[in-house]
Amino acid sequence: MIQSMTGFGKHVIQLPTKKITVELKSLNSKSLDLNMRMPPAYREKELELRKLIAGSLERGKVDFGLYIELTGDETAAQVNETAIKQYMKQLKSIAEGDDLRLLEMALRMPDAMKTEREDIDMQEYKSITLALREALKEINTFRSEEGKVLESDFLNRLASLKALLQKVVDLDPERLSTVRERLEKAVADLKTDLDTNRFEQELIYYLEKYDITEEKVRLANHLDYFSTTLHSADSNGKKLGFITQEIGREINTIGSKANYAPMQQLVVQMKDELEKIKEQMLNVL
């Protein structure tokens, strides 16, 4: 079953003094393009988290966000008393003012607050990885649901292409007959004597150049192969993309050989359906 690269997953875990939120958003991309947003204290765990995400999502432009909100009395920020006293001393030497006013000014200065870097709490980190795994499950479920929508659309497009191909097959004898009549009329209009046998040989050679039997067979096979790959166990957008290119090649060849307006109109319709498949293919994992 195919999966979309578009998805969203979120999971929240409430600890006694903290709320941990993990968010994952993904869009289509040729490879895995992972953007990580997380507190500085957990940067040393970035490679581990990247590996966990890459193993689950494979491809896509992915935004990962880790948010830790304090909900209790715990805080990592503290007043930098030494720096504030120095600021107040310097301010007093510049201008007169009461201590409260000088304190307000000093608190606005750089380094007035200091943040103590604490070692990673492994129990808290386990909660983060748990939240990430749950968010990954959610985003993959989202991707699978989107994949079902894409699959339904592809099947409808395939049915249209097969119907149009059948019309091409049905129209082909009429096309060859019309081309033959057109050539015979053109020769008759020359009003000159011709070697009948030589003319028949040349006519057969000319008609063979416009024969599309192989293209019709190959196009039918490519459409069947696309359908088979679509229903395979794994989502393989790149493989489907290659098959789509082959389908386009056969349609273009039929169009270049058609030399018959009704068939060329069918080719235009086939190209339109294929273009819509290509647009949606960009989202397939």
Backbone as JSON, one array per atom type, in Angstrom:
{
  "sequence": "MIQSMTGFGKHVIQLPTKKITVELKSLNSKSLDLNMRMPPAYREKELELRKLIAGSLERGKVDFGLYIELTGDETAAQVNETAIKQYMKQLKSIAEGDDLRLLEMALRMPDAMKTEREDIDMQEYKSITLALREALKEINTFRSEEGKVLESDFLNRLASLKALLQKVVDLDPERLSTVRERLEKAVADLKTDLDTNRFEQELIYYLEKYDITEEKVRLANHLDYFSTTLHSADSNGKKLGFITQEIGREINTIGSKANYAPMQQLVVQMKDELEKIKEQMLNVL",
  "N": [[0.85, -1.2, 0.0], [0.53, 2.21, -0.83], [2.03, 5.16, 0.61], [1.51, 8.54, 1.6], [3.72, 11.39, 1.57], [2.98, 13.48, 3.03], [2.1, 14.51, 6.25], [1.16, 14.53, 9.78], [2.02, 14.45, 13.2], [1.56, 14.22, 16.71], [2.38, 14.18, 20.15], [1.79, 14.24, 23.65], [3.24, 14.27, 26.86], [2.7, 14.3, 30.28], [4.64, 15.15, 32.97], [5.51, 15.18, 36.54], [6.51, 17.83, 37.02], [6.8, 18.92, 34.54], [5.79, 19.44, 31.12], [5.93, 17.55, 28.29], [6.13, 17.92, 24.87], [5.94, 16.58, 21.67], [6.22, 17.17, 18.26], [5.62, 16.37, 14.84], [5.94, 17.15, 11.48], [5.43, 16.64, 8.02], [6.31, 16.98, 4.56], [6.43, 16.58, 0.95], [9.5, 15.39, -0.49], [12.56, 14.68, -2.27], [14.39, 13.21, -0.84], [15.23, 12.41, 2.61], [14.77, 15.19, 4.46], [15.53, 16.64, 7.23], [14.56, 18.75, 9.8], [15.47, 19.91, 12.93], [14.13, 21.04, 15.96], [14.81, 21.84, 19.18], [15.35, 21.94, 22.78], [18.43, 23.4, 23.94], [19.71, 21.85, 25.91], [19.29, 19.23, 25.19], [20.71, 18.75, 22.89], [22.85, 17.01, 22.59], [21.67, 14.61, 22.25], [20.68, 14.63, 19.76], [21.52, 13.2, 17.4], [20.75, 10.57, 18.01], [17.97, 10.86, 18.13], [17.48, 11.72, 15.53], [18.19, 9.41, 14.1], [16.2, 7.66, 14.95], [13.9, 8.88, 13.89], [14.51, 8.88, 11.12], [14.57, 6.14, 10.61], [11.92, 5.5, 10.63], [10.43, 7.26, 8.99], [11.71, 7.62, 6.49], [11.54, 9.16, 3.88], [11.0, 12.61, 2.83], [10.29, 16.07, 3.63], [10.86, 16.92, 6.75], [9.76, 18.32, 9.77], [10.78, 18.47, 13.03], [9.78, 18.97, 16.33], [10.59, 19.6, 19.65], [9.25, 20.34, 22.69], [9.51, 21.57, 25.93], [7.81, 22.28, 28.73], [7.74, 23.96, 31.78], [5.83, 23.09, 34.56], [5.73, 23.11, 37.24], [7.33, 24.11, 40.33], [9.93, 24.06, 39.65], [12.78, 25.5, 38.1], [15.19, 26.54, 35.72], [16.44, 28.91, 35.47], [18.17, 31.54, 37.11], [18.7, 34.37, 39.26], [21.44, 36.4, 38.54], [23.34, 37.36, 40.87], [25.89, 38.5, 41.3], [26.53, 39.78, 38.87], [24.42, 41.65, 38.72], [24.85, 43.29, 40.99], [27.28, 44.48, 40.27], [26.46, 45.89, 38.01], [24.66, 47.73, 39.22], [26.44, 49.15, 40.85], [28.07, 50.37, 38.95], [26.16, 51.93, 37.63], [25.42, 53.71, 39.67], [27.7, 55.24, 39.84], [27.49, 56.7, 37.61], [25.01, 58.04, 37.5], [22.63, 59.56, 39.75], [20.27, 57.84, 41.85], [17.58, 55.93, 43.33], [17.92, 52.71, 45.0], [16.0, 50.82, 44.13], [15.2, 51.7, 41.64], [17.62, 51.56, 40.29], [18.01, 48.82, 40.42], [15.94, 47.86, 38.78], [16.87, 48.78, 36.34], [19.29, 47.39, 36.17], [18.43, 44.74, 35.96], [17.63, 44.58, 33.38], [19.89, 44.41, 31.91], [22.47, 42.64, 30.0], [23.12, 39.19, 30.84], [21.93, 39.32, 33.33], [20.29, 37.38, 34.22], [20.96, 33.99, 34.83], [21.4, 30.75, 33.43], [21.45, 27.59, 34.58], [23.15, 24.86, 33.36], [21.97, 21.72, 33.31], [22.6, 18.21, 33.85], [21.38, 15.68, 31.63], [18.3, 14.3, 32.46], [17.77, 11.0, 32.64], [15.43, 9.56, 32.94], [13.56, 11.41, 32.17], [14.38, 11.71, 29.52], [13.75, 9.2, 28.53], [10.99, 9.48, 28.54], [10.75, 11.39, 26.56], [11.63, 9.99, 24.25], [9.64, 8.06, 24.19], [7.38, 9.66, 23.72], [8.11, 10.57, 21.18], [8.07, 8.17, 19.69], [5.34, 7.59, 19.78], [4.34, 9.8, 18.44], [5.44, 9.32, 15.93], [4.05, 7.0, 15.21], [1.54, 8.14, 14.91], [1.92, 10.0, 12.81], [2.59, 8.26, 10.74], [0.24, 6.84, 10.5], [-1.38, 8.88, 9.61], [-0.11, 9.39, 7.16], [-0.65, 6.97, 5.85], [-3.45, 7.05, 5.59], [-3.69, 9.27, 3.91], [-2.39, 8.11, 1.79], [-4.24, 6.21, 0.92], [-6.16, 7.83, -0.25], [-4.69, 8.87, -2.39], [-4.16, 6.49, -3.76], [-6.72, 5.72, -4.6], [-7.27, 7.78, -6.39], [-5.23, 7.33, -8.3], [-6.01, 4.83, -9.29], [-8.41, 5.47, -10.56], [-7.42, 7.16, -12.56], [-5.81, 5.35, -13.94], [-7.76, 3.59, -14.92], [-9.04, 5.31, -16.7], [-6.94, 5.77, -18.52], [-6.59, 3.18, -19.54], [-9.04, 2.8, -20.77], [-8.94, 4.77, -22.74], [-6.75, 3.82, -24.17], [-7.85, 1.48, -25.22], [-9.68, 2.59, -26.98], [-7.88, 3.69, -28.77], [-6.79, 1.33, -29.81], [-9.08, 0.25, -31.05], [-9.5, 2.18, -32.97], [-7.33, 2.07, -34.61], [-7.24, 0.35, -37.02], [-8.94, 1.8, -38.73], [-7.51, 4.18, -38.87], [-5.11, 3.39, -40.23], [-6.2, 2.59, -42.64], [-7.24, 5.02, -43.55], [-4.89, 6.54, -43.79], [-3.63, 5.07, -45.82], [-5.45, 5.43, -47.97], [-5.15, 8.17, -48.26], [-2.52, 8.38, -49.16], [-2.65, 6.93, -51.57], [-4.41, 8.54, -53.02], [-2.9, 10.84, -53.19], [-0.84, 9.97, -54.86], [-2.32, 9.29, -57.11], [-3.19, 11.78, -57.89], [-0.92, 12.77, -59.05], [-0.96, 11.95, -61.63], [0.52, 10.11, -63.23], [2.23, 7.3, -64.67], [2.86, 4.41, -62.78], [4.92, 1.85, -61.38], [3.18, -0.78, -60.28], [3.78, -2.85, -58.45], [6.13, -1.87, -57.29], [5.12, 0.42, -56.11], [3.37, -0.67, -54.21], [5.21, -1.89, -52.52], [6.61, 0.33, -51.54], [4.52, 1.61, -50.28], [3.83, -0.19, -48.26], [6.18, -0.1, -46.77], [6.06, 2.56, -45.92], [3.72, 2.57, -44.39], [4.47, 0.84, -42.36], [6.19, 2.4, -40.91], [4.44, 3.91, -39.52], [3.22, 2.15, -37.88], [1.85, 1.13, -34.81], [1.77, -1.05, -33.18], [3.59, -2.3, -31.37], [3.92, -0.25, -29.51], [1.35, -0.04, -28.42], [1.11, -2.51, -27.12], [3.24, -2.39, -25.28], [2.48, -0.16, -23.78], [0.11, -1.06, -22.59], [1.19, -3.06, -20.98], [2.81, -1.55, -19.26], [0.88, -0.08, -17.88], [-0.44, -2.12, -16.51], [1.68, -3.0, -14.92], [2.13, -0.76, -13.35], [-0.23, -0.78, -11.85], [0.09, -3.21, -10.46], [2.4, -2.67, -8.93], [1.41, -0.62, -7.41], [-0.25, -1.94, -5.66], [1.48, -3.4, -4.13], [3.21, -4.6, -1.16], [4.95, -2.73, 0.02], [5.43, 0.83, 0.06], [6.42, 2.48, -2.77], [7.36, 5.07, -4.15], [9.33, 6.06, -5.89], [9.81, 3.98, -7.71], [7.29, 3.78, -8.91], [7.33, 6.25, -10.1], [9.28, 5.9, -12.1], [8.0, 4.02, -13.72], [5.89, 5.58, -14.58], [7.23, 7.38, -16.21], [7.93, 5.69, -18.33], [5.39, 5.05, -19.29], [4.63, 7.55, -20.24], [6.5, 7.82, -22.31], [5.67, 5.9, -24.19], [3.11, 6.86, -24.84], [3.76, 9.31, -26.02], [5.15, 8.4, -28.28], [3.14, 7.06, -29.68], [1.55, 9.26, -30.26], [3.28, 10.7, -31.97], [3.41, 9.02, -34.14], [0.83, 8.76, -34.99], [-0.56, 10.43, -36.98], [-3.17, 11.05, -37.57], [-6.02, 12.71, -36.95], [-8.3, 12.07, -35.13], [-7.12, 10.07, -33.51], [-4.96, 11.43, -32.44], [-6.28, 13.21, -30.84], [-7.17, 11.5, -28.84], [-4.7, 10.84, -27.76], [-3.94, 13.28, -26.64], [-5.79, 13.44, -24.55], [-4.92, 11.26, -23.05], [-2.39, 12.14, -22.28], [-3.12, 14.23, -20.63], [-4.38, 12.89, -18.49], [-2.17, 11.44, -17.58], [-0.48, 13.48, -16.76], [-1.78, 14.44, -14.52], [-1.46, 12.25, -12.86], [1.32, 12.33, -12.52], [1.6, 14.72, -11.07], [0.41, 14.06, -8.62], [2.08, 12.01, -7.94], [4.35, 13.11, -6.85], [3.89, 13.28, -4.16], [4.06, 10.75, -3.15], [5.43, 8.33, -1.01]],
  "CA": [[0.0, 0.0, 0.0], [1.34, 3.42, -0.89], [1.87, 6.17, 1.65], [1.82, 9.92, 1.24], [4.78, 11.99, 2.38], [2.36, 14.53, 3.83], [1.58, 13.96, 7.5], [1.32, 15.27, 11.04], [1.9, 13.64, 14.39], [1.83, 14.97, 17.94], [2.11, 13.44, 21.39], [2.11, 15.02, 24.86], [3.4, 13.51, 28.1], [2.73, 15.18, 31.45], [5.43, 14.7, 34.11], [5.12, 15.93, 37.74], [6.82, 19.27, 36.98], [7.05, 19.34, 33.17], [4.94, 18.89, 30.06], [6.75, 17.28, 27.11], [5.34, 17.87, 23.64], [6.69, 16.25, 20.46], [5.45, 17.39, 17.03], [6.24, 16.0, 13.58], [5.22, 17.56, 10.26], [6.2, 16.23, 6.85], [5.87, 17.29, 3.21], [7.16, 15.78, -0.03], [10.89, 15.71, -0.81], [13.21, 13.55, -2.94], [15.09, 12.43, 0.18], [14.86, 12.83, 3.96], [15.28, 16.51, 4.82], [15.05, 16.7, 8.61], [14.85, 19.96, 10.55], [15.27, 19.62, 14.35], [14.01, 22.14, 16.92], [14.8, 21.23, 20.5], [16.1, 22.71, 23.78], [19.89, 23.2, 23.88], [20.15, 20.81, 26.85], [19.15, 17.91, 24.6], [21.41, 18.7, 21.61], [23.74, 15.85, 22.53], [20.86, 13.45, 21.87], [20.09, 14.9, 18.43], [21.81, 12.12, 16.46], [19.9, 9.43, 18.36], [16.59, 11.17, 17.73], [17.47, 11.72, 14.05], [18.21, 8.02, 13.64], [14.88, 7.1, 15.23], [12.96, 9.45, 12.93], [14.88, 8.41, 9.78], [14.21, 4.73, 10.47], [10.47, 5.36, 10.52], [9.8, 8.1, 7.96], [12.43, 7.33, 5.24], [11.65, 10.29, 2.95], [10.12, 13.75, 3.08], [10.8, 17.24, 4.35], [10.27, 16.68, 8.08], [10.04, 19.26, 10.86], [10.63, 17.86, 14.35], [9.8, 19.95, 17.4], [10.52, 19.11, 21.03], [8.95, 21.47, 23.58], [9.43, 21.19, 27.33], [7.2, 23.38, 29.49], [7.74, 23.76, 33.22], [4.48, 23.25, 35.13], [5.86, 23.13, 38.71], [8.18, 25.15, 40.9], [11.27, 23.9, 39.13], [13.22, 26.45, 37.08], [16.63, 26.47, 35.45], [16.95, 30.28, 35.43], [18.4, 32.14, 38.42], [19.22, 35.74, 39.23], [22.89, 36.48, 38.63], [23.53, 38.43, 41.86], [27.18, 39.17, 41.12], [26.45, 40.68, 37.74], [23.49, 42.74, 39.02], [25.52, 44.21, 41.91], [28.26, 45.23, 39.5], [25.71, 46.85, 37.18], [24.15, 48.8, 40.08], [27.59, 49.95, 41.27], [28.48, 51.2, 37.82], [25.1, 52.91, 37.36], [25.49, 54.73, 40.71], [28.82, 56.14, 39.55], [27.14, 57.53, 36.44], [23.85, 58.9, 37.78], [21.99, 59.38, 41.05], [18.99, 57.15, 41.81], [17.39, 55.01, 44.46], [18.33, 51.34, 44.7], [14.94, 50.1, 43.4], [15.26, 52.14, 40.24], [18.86, 51.0, 39.73], [17.79, 47.38, 40.29], [15.11, 47.66, 37.58], [17.73, 49.0, 35.18], [20.29, 46.32, 36.12], [17.79, 43.5, 35.53], [17.46, 44.6, 31.92], [21.21, 44.31, 31.31], [22.86, 41.27, 29.64], [23.6, 38.26, 31.87], [21.3, 39.54, 34.62], [19.77, 36.07, 34.6], [21.83, 32.91, 34.38], [20.74, 29.45, 33.31], [22.35, 26.49, 34.94], [23.0, 23.71, 32.47], [21.88, 20.51, 34.11], [22.76, 16.95, 33.14], [20.11, 15.14, 31.15], [17.58, 13.35, 33.31], [17.52, 9.87, 31.75], [14.02, 9.19, 33.02], [12.88, 12.4, 31.33], [14.73, 11.4, 28.14], [12.92, 8.05, 28.14], [9.65, 10.01, 28.25], [10.85, 12.08, 25.27], [11.65, 8.97, 23.18], [8.3, 7.46, 24.16], [6.51, 10.63, 23.03], [8.51, 10.57, 19.77], [7.57, 6.95, 19.05], [3.89, 7.72, 19.63], [4.12, 10.79, 17.37], [5.78, 8.64, 14.68], [2.9, 6.14, 14.87], [0.45, 9.0, 14.47], [2.21, 10.57, 11.49], [2.53, 7.18, 9.76], [-1.19, 6.58, 10.28], [-1.82, 10.0, 8.76], [0.44, 9.14, 5.81], [-1.36, 5.83, 5.25], [-4.78, 7.53, 5.21], [-3.49, 10.09, 2.71], [-2.02, 7.18, 0.72], [-5.47, 5.6, 0.39], [-6.78, 8.83, -1.14], [-3.87, 8.9, -3.6], [-4.35, 5.22, -4.47], [-8.03, 5.79, -5.25], [-7.14, 8.68, -7.53], [-4.42, 6.65, -9.31], [-6.81, 3.76, -9.92], [-9.34, 6.12, -11.48], [-6.63, 7.63, -13.72], [-5.42, 4.17, -14.7], [-8.94, 3.12, -15.64], [-9.25, 6.23, -17.83], [-5.9, 5.52, -19.51], [-6.87, 1.9, -20.2], [-10.2, 3.01, -21.66], [-8.45, 5.55, -23.89], [-5.91, 2.92, -24.97], [-8.74, 0.59, -25.96], [-10.19, 3.4, -28.1], [-6.79, 3.76, -29.74], [-6.74, 0.01, -30.46], [-10.26, 0.13, -31.92], [-9.42, 3.18, -34.03], [-6.12, 1.88, -35.4], [-7.48, -0.1, -38.41], [-9.51, 2.93, -39.49], [-6.42, 5.13, -39.09], [-4.24, 2.88, -41.28], [-6.96, 2.63, -43.89], [-7.31, 6.43, -43.97], [-3.55, 6.93, -44.24], [-3.4, 4.41, -47.1], [-6.25, 6.14, -48.97], [-4.57, 9.48, -48.46], [-1.33, 8.21, -49.99], [-3.07, 6.51, -52.91], [-4.99, 9.7, -53.66], [-1.8, 11.77, -53.5], [-0.14, 9.43, -56.02], [-3.23, 9.39, -58.25], [-3.23, 13.19, -58.32], [0.28, 13.06, -59.84], [-1.32, 11.62, -63.01], [1.69, 9.51, -63.9], [2.23, 5.85, -64.61], [3.74, 3.89, -61.74], [5.07, 0.41, -61.24], [2.26, -1.12, -59.2], [4.48, -3.64, -57.43], [7.05, -0.98, -56.57], [4.3, 1.31, -55.3], [2.89, -1.43, -53.06], [6.33, -2.06, -51.6], [6.86, 1.61, -50.88], [3.38, 1.89, -49.42], [3.96, -1.05, -47.08], [7.29, 0.46, -45.97], [5.59, 3.8, -45.31], [2.73, 2.24, -43.35], [5.19, 0.22, -41.25], [6.76, 3.48, -40.1], [3.36, 4.44, -38.68], [2.64, 1.05, -37.12], [1.98, 1.37, -33.36], [1.43, -2.3, -32.49], [4.48, -2.49, -30.22], [3.63, 0.79, -28.51], [0.09, -0.39, -27.75], [1.38, -3.64, -26.22], [4.09, -1.93, -24.18], [1.7, 0.75, -22.93], [-0.79, -1.9, -21.78], [2.01, -3.74, -19.97], [3.23, -0.55, -18.27], [-0.29, 0.25, -17.05], [-0.64, -3.26, -15.61], [2.8, -3.01, -13.98], [1.86, 0.33, -12.41], [-1.28, -1.24, -10.96], [0.66, -4.25, -9.6], [3.3, -2.01, -7.98], [0.56, 0.18, -6.53], [-0.84, -2.82, -4.65], [2.52, -4.15, -3.43], [3.2, -4.4, 0.3], [5.71, -1.53, 0.37], [5.19, 2.04, -0.73], [7.63, 2.75, -3.57], [7.05, 6.18, -5.04], [10.36, 6.21, -6.92], [9.55, 2.96, -8.73], [6.1, 4.21, -9.64], [7.74, 7.38, -10.93], [9.97, 5.37, -13.28], [6.97, 3.41, -14.59], [5.15, 6.7, -15.16], [8.05, 7.9, -17.31], [7.8, 4.75, -19.45], [4.04, 5.24, -19.83], [4.67, 8.79, -21.02], [7.27, 7.61, -23.53], [4.84, 5.17, -25.17], [2.04, 7.75, -25.28], [4.36, 10.28, -26.94], [5.47, 7.72, -29.54], [1.86, 6.86, -30.39], [1.15, 10.56, -30.79], [4.14, 11.11, -33.09], [3.16, 8.13, -35.27], [-0.6, 8.69, -35.28], [-0.86, 11.03, -38.29], [-4.61, 10.92, -37.74], [-6.55, 13.65, -35.96], [-9.07, 11.45, -34.04], [-6.22, 9.38, -32.59], [-4.16, 12.44, -31.74], [-7.14, 13.75, -29.77], [-7.11, 10.52, -27.74], [-3.38, 10.97, -27.16], [-3.98, 14.48, -25.8], [-6.52, 13.07, -23.33], [-4.05, 10.38, -22.28], [-1.35, 12.98, -21.69], [-3.75, 14.99, -19.55], [-4.53, 11.98, -17.35], [-0.84, 11.11, -17.07], [0.06, 14.66, -16.08], [-2.41, 14.47, -13.19], [-0.79, 11.2, -12.08], [2.66, 12.83, -12.18], [1.46, 15.73, -10.02], [0.14, 13.37, -7.35], [3.2, 11.12, -7.66], [5.34, 13.85, -6.06], [3.58, 13.12, -2.74], [4.1, 9.34, -2.75], [6.66, 7.92, -0.32]],
  "C": [[0.88, 1.25, 0.0], [1.04, 4.34, 0.29], [2.18, 7.54, 1.06], [2.99, 10.39, 2.08], [4.23, 13.13, 3.24], [1.78, 13.92, 5.1], [1.83, 14.85, 8.69], [1.13, 14.31, 12.2], [2.28, 14.44, 15.62], [1.51, 14.09, 19.14], [2.59, 14.27, 22.57], [2.2, 14.07, 26.05], [3.52, 14.5, 29.26], [3.53, 14.51, 32.57], [5.04, 15.53, 35.33], [5.37, 17.43, 37.64], [7.01, 19.79, 35.56], [6.02, 18.73, 32.22], [5.82, 18.76, 28.81], [5.84, 17.13, 25.9], [6.28, 17.58, 22.47], [5.77, 16.41, 19.25], [6.28, 16.99, 15.82], [5.35, 16.44, 12.42], [6.06, 17.13, 9.07], [5.49, 16.63, 5.55], [6.72, 16.48, 2.23], [8.58, 16.32, -0.27], [11.52, 14.48, -1.45], [13.93, 12.65, -1.95], [14.6, 12.89, 1.56], [15.56, 14.14, 4.28], [14.71, 16.84, 6.2], [15.52, 17.96, 9.31], [14.48, 19.73, 12.02], [15.19, 20.91, 15.16], [13.84, 21.55, 18.31], [15.6, 22.09, 21.46], [17.6, 22.41, 23.71], [20.37, 22.06, 24.77], [20.11, 19.41, 26.23], [19.87, 17.77, 23.25], [22.31, 17.47, 21.48], [23.0, 14.58, 22.14], [20.29, 13.58, 20.47], [20.32, 13.75, 17.46], [20.96, 10.89, 16.73], [18.47, 9.65, 17.89], [16.46, 11.19, 16.21], [17.39, 10.29, 13.5], [16.84, 7.37, 13.84], [13.84, 7.6, 14.22], [13.23, 8.91, 11.52], [14.47, 6.96, 9.56], [12.72, 4.51, 10.26], [9.88, 6.08, 9.31], [10.45, 7.99, 6.57], [12.64, 8.55, 4.35], [10.72, 11.41, 3.37], [10.86, 14.9, 3.74], [10.1, 17.25, 5.71], [10.72, 17.76, 9.06], [9.76, 18.55, 12.18], [10.74, 18.95, 15.41], [9.66, 19.29, 18.76], [10.36, 20.31, 21.94], [8.78, 20.96, 25.0], [8.97, 22.4, 28.14], [7.19, 23.04, 30.97], [6.35, 24.04, 33.78], [4.51, 23.27, 36.65], [6.76, 24.26, 39.16], [9.59, 25.11, 40.34], [11.58, 24.95, 38.07], [14.73, 26.37, 36.93], [17.25, 27.86, 35.48], [17.06, 30.84, 36.84], [18.94, 33.55, 38.24], [20.73, 35.69, 39.41], [23.26, 37.65, 39.55], [24.83, 39.21, 41.62], [27.11, 40.18, 39.99], [25.55, 41.88, 38.04], [24.13, 43.76, 39.96], [26.56, 45.07, 41.19], [27.59, 46.28, 38.63], [25.24, 48.04, 38.04], [25.28, 49.72, 40.54], [28.02, 50.9, 40.17], [27.45, 52.29, 37.52], [25.13, 54.04, 38.4], [26.59, 55.74, 40.43], [28.51, 57.07, 38.38], [26.02, 58.51, 36.78], [23.28, 58.56, 39.14], [20.67, 58.63, 40.86], [18.85, 56.21, 42.98], [17.69, 53.58, 44.01], [17.3, 50.56, 43.87], [14.99, 50.43, 41.92], [16.5, 51.55, 39.56], [18.73, 49.49, 39.52], [16.97, 47.07, 39.04], [15.96, 47.8, 36.32], [18.73, 47.85, 35.04], [19.7, 45.0, 35.62], [17.59, 43.43, 34.02], [18.8, 44.4, 31.19], [21.53, 42.84, 30.97], [23.39, 40.48, 30.83], [23.02, 38.53, 33.25], [20.68, 38.25, 35.15], [20.73, 35.02, 34.09], [21.05, 31.6, 34.39], [21.74, 28.35, 33.6], [22.08, 25.32, 34.0], [23.06, 22.43, 33.3], [22.15, 19.29, 33.24], [21.39, 16.43, 32.74], [19.55, 14.12, 32.14], [17.17, 12.17, 32.42], [16.08, 9.41, 31.8], [13.19, 10.13, 32.15], [13.15, 12.11, 29.86], [13.95, 10.18, 27.63], [11.5, 8.5, 27.79], [9.64, 10.7, 26.91], [10.83, 11.06, 24.12], [10.31, 8.26, 23.07], [7.33, 8.37, 23.41], [6.82, 10.65, 21.54], [7.97, 9.33, 19.06], [6.05, 7.02, 18.83], [3.55, 8.71, 18.51], [4.42, 10.18, 16.0], [4.65, 7.7, 14.24], [1.77, 6.99, 14.29], [0.69, 9.56, 13.07], [2.17, 9.49, 10.41], [1.09, 6.77, 9.47], [-1.77, 7.64, 9.36], [-1.37, 9.77, 7.32], [-0.3, 8.01, 5.1], [-2.76, 6.24, 4.79], [-4.7, 8.39, 3.95], [-3.14, 9.2, 1.52], [-3.24, 6.51, 0.09], [-6.18, 6.54, -0.58], [-6.02, 8.88, -2.46], [-4.1, 7.63, -4.43], [-5.68, 5.22, -5.23], [-7.96, 6.66, -6.5], [-6.34, 8.02, -8.66], [-5.21, 5.57, -10.04], [-7.82, 4.34, -10.9], [-8.62, 6.59, -12.75], [-6.21, 6.45, -14.6], [-6.58, 3.62, -15.53], [-9.21, 4.0, -16.86], [-8.22, 5.98, -18.93], [-6.15, 4.21, -20.26], [-8.05, 2.03, -21.17], [-9.78, 3.77, -22.91], [-7.57, 4.69, -24.79], [-6.77, 1.97, -25.8], [-9.35, 1.33, -27.15], [-9.14, 3.54, -29.19], [-6.7, 2.46, -30.52], [-7.89, -0.14, -31.45], [-10.15, 1.05, -33.14], [-8.28, 2.91, -35.01], [-6.38, 1.37, -36.82], [-8.04, 1.02, -39.29], [-8.42, 3.95, -39.82], [-5.52, 4.68, -40.24], [-4.92, 2.91, -42.64], [-7.02, 4.06, -44.45], [-5.96, 6.91, -44.49], [-3.25, 6.33, -45.61], [-4.17, 5.12, -48.22], [-5.66, 7.5, -49.29], [-3.34, 9.4, -49.38], [-1.68, 7.84, -51.43], [-3.65, 7.69, -53.69], [-3.89, 10.69, -54.08], [-1.04, 11.3, -54.74], [-1.01, 9.55, -57.27], [-3.28, 10.81, -58.8], [-2.0, 13.59, -59.13], [0.05, 12.79, -61.33], [-0.12, 11.11, -63.79], [1.63, 8.01, -63.72], [3.26, 5.39, -63.58], [3.81, 2.38, -61.83], [4.24, 0.0, -60.02], [2.94, -1.88, -58.08], [5.4, -2.75, -56.59], [6.27, -0.04, -55.64], [3.8, 0.6, -54.05], [4.0, -1.63, -52.03], [6.62, -0.77, -50.82], [5.74, 1.96, -49.89], [3.46, 1.08, -48.13], [5.06, -0.5, -46.17], [6.82, 1.71, -45.22], [4.61, 3.52, -44.16], [3.39, 1.6, -42.13], [5.8, 1.28, -40.33], [5.72, 4.06, -39.15], [2.67, 3.35, -37.86], [2.89, 1.28, -35.61], [1.65, 0.11, -32.55], [2.29, -2.49, -31.23], [4.19, -1.48, -29.12], [2.35, 0.47, -27.74], [0.32, -1.51, -26.74], [2.18, -3.18, -25.01], [3.32, -1.01, -23.22], [0.75, -0.04, -22.03], [-0.02, -2.6, -20.66], [2.45, -2.77, -18.87], [2.08, -0.19, -17.33], [-0.57, -0.87, -16.05], [0.44, -3.3, -14.53], [2.63, -1.91, -12.92], [0.83, -0.11, -11.38], [-0.75, -2.28, -9.98], [1.55, -3.63, -8.53], [2.51, -1.2, -6.96], [0.01, -0.66, -5.39], [0.2, -3.66, -3.91], [2.54, -3.78, -1.95], [3.88, -3.1, 0.71], [5.33, -0.36, -0.52], [6.48, 2.38, -1.46], [7.34, 3.82, -4.6], [8.05, 6.34, -6.17], [10.14, 5.22, -8.06], [8.34, 3.33, -9.57], [6.42, 5.39, -10.56], [8.43, 6.93, -12.2], [8.97, 4.75, -14.26], [6.17, 4.5, -15.29], [5.92, 7.3, -16.35], [7.93, 7.01, -18.55], [6.41, 4.86, -20.1], [4.02, 6.48, -20.73], [5.41, 8.62, -22.33], [6.43, 6.91, -24.6], [3.71, 6.05, -25.72], [2.58, 8.76, -26.29], [4.67, 9.65, -28.29], [4.21, 7.47, -30.36], [1.41, 8.17, -31.01], [1.97, 10.98, -31.99], [3.89, 10.26, -34.34], [1.72, 8.18, -35.77], [-0.94, 9.2, -36.68], [-2.35, 10.95, -38.63], [-5.27, 11.69, -36.59], [-7.35, 12.99, -34.83], [-8.19, 10.73, -33.02], [-5.37, 10.38, -31.81], [-4.97, 13.11, -30.63], [-7.16, 12.81, -28.56], [-5.78, 10.62, -27.0], [-3.33, 12.19, -26.23], [-4.7, 14.18, -24.49], [-5.67, 12.17, -22.43], [-2.95, 11.17, -21.58], [-1.9, 13.78, -20.51], [-3.91, 14.12, -18.3], [-3.17, 11.66, -16.73], [-0.23, 12.28, -16.31], [-0.51, 14.77, -14.66], [-1.81, 13.4, -12.28], [0.58, 11.68, -11.62], [2.6, 13.86, -11.05], [1.27, 15.07, -8.66], [1.32, 12.48, -6.94], [4.27, 11.78, -6.78], [5.13, 13.65, -4.56], [3.73, 11.68, -2.24], [5.46, 9.0, -2.15], [7.44, 6.94, -1.17]]
}
